[in-house]
Amino acid sequence: MTSHTDNRSQQARRWGLLLALVALGMVAGWLLARQQPVPDAPGPQARTQAPRPSADSAPPPRAAAPGTPQVAAAAGPQPAPPIVDEILVEKPEVCSGEDNLITVRAHTPDGNDAFLHYTVGNGTGQRIPLRVWRNEVDGSYELPTITVFTKNNVSVTVPMPRYTVKECEPERLVHVLSRRLPNSEDDFEFFAKVVQRPAQPGIPAPLPFVPARYVWTFDDEPVETTSGPTVSHTLLGKTGADSMYTQHLVRVDIYDAAGQKVTGRSSLQVLNTAFENFQKKGIVTVLSVGTPRFPVLDEDGVVRQTFRLYHRFRGPVRLTKVTTVRAFRGNDEGPPPPEQVDAASLPISEVPEGKGTEVKVSFDTRAEPEVFAITYALEGVSADGHPARGTFSVMRPPPKPTKQNSNPIADPVLLAKVKRARELLQQEFVTDEDIFRLEREGKFADLKVEANQTPAQAAPVGGTSTGRPRNPAR
């Protein structure tokens, strides 16, 4: 006969194993994230006035008493530690593993609010959908601490307000993962995964949940609806240059065909590199994003791309100098020739505030067969007189894979995925990006390939390429 404690222990182990497997399958190349409140967040919010440490007091000893704010020590003159004003807890009680939105409000006594950033347990951000699990043996649980940082990472740590974690468990959890897209500063991809509660002795398994649509909310922007579990979104482009980190909350409501809904949330605390460059170097950064994202060689041997140039400061940036830097391809016998630097011009004279402006550039690979990439180096002056700098590059794409320049794919599982991707995307060649995206969307879930199969036996799908193309971003 199995005791109640043993059942609970087995149940917790199954949850843990399932979540670990999901995380391992989803995390490759991804940034974990979590955070920020939503308009329709259910339940009352507990408001706690956080302890306020003295700004000029000495740091407490390492072994501080429980519940005592801990200020990080640092050598030399340092900014004053942050003051935590309030901690909001979305719900007074949750089930084990159910998220509870934690919102932290803080300020600095010496005007360094622009440097504030936060951790709640292992998560980062000002508002974190926190998950706490009960101990599988005795049902106990521990709430994490909250740390708020300011300039030079001077910090203060305070305890989490108490709330109750009940013995129940949700039938389903939604994990939301994110990553920054290649060749971009501001564009992110998000992926949602529904995880069913593991089977438990004596408890019926929940009915399968088959997602039909995904409704995404980014901060307070209008919702976006997708039929699959991935979505791309620009996060930083709409923010200014007034803080070292930007705080974001992503929410996804997933519906099945019958209208049932499960919800997942994730927070992101994103470093604002433009602010960092200005604070450390006094330079206004001109950013760029290309369309298409990766270079494409047209039939006439020319790479054509449109780049949107923009910045995060008030007023226009006037361009005073444009330089091209040509990088040459090397050979097996020695290093490549030195780069060639030339004065150049663009059909624009300034980069306006906001969305910026677009410029079209081209690279004739046949006319310049030895050139690998052309980089445009921009110099200018901001509206308030600060120096501005930026670069963008148009590159020669890698050659298409052939039997002569590529190694055949020996892994039958990978080969099957490549062939399936070419079918789904109707492309002769696919990249790592294509494979990763389709895998996250579950497009390979039904592939049945034995590990001992030869490549010729795996997934008999049409196509002519025998090698796997390299990702142009590499």
Secondary structure, DSSP 4 states (H G I P E B T S, - for coil): ---HHHHHHHHHHHHHHHHHHHHHHH-TT-B-------TT--S--EEE------TTSPPPPSSPPTT--EEPP-SSS-PPPPEEEEEEES-SEEETT-EEEEEEEEE-TTS-GGG-EEEETTEESSEEEEE----TTT----PPEEEEE-GGG-EEEEEPPP-EEES---SEEEEEEEEEPTT-SSEEEEEEEEEEPPPBTTBPPPPP--EEEEEEEETTSPPEEESSSEEEEE-STT--SS-SEEEEEEEEEEEETT--EEEEEEEEEEE-HHHHHHHHH--EEEEEEEESSS--B-TTSEEEEEEEEE-SSSS-EEEEEEEEEEEEP-BTTBPPPPPEEEEE--S-SEE-SSS-EEEEEEEETTTSTTEEEEEEEEEEE-TTS-EEEEEEEEEPPPPPP-TTTSPBP--HHHHHHHHHHHHHHT-S---HHHHHHHHHTTTTTT----TT--GGGS--------BPPPPTT-
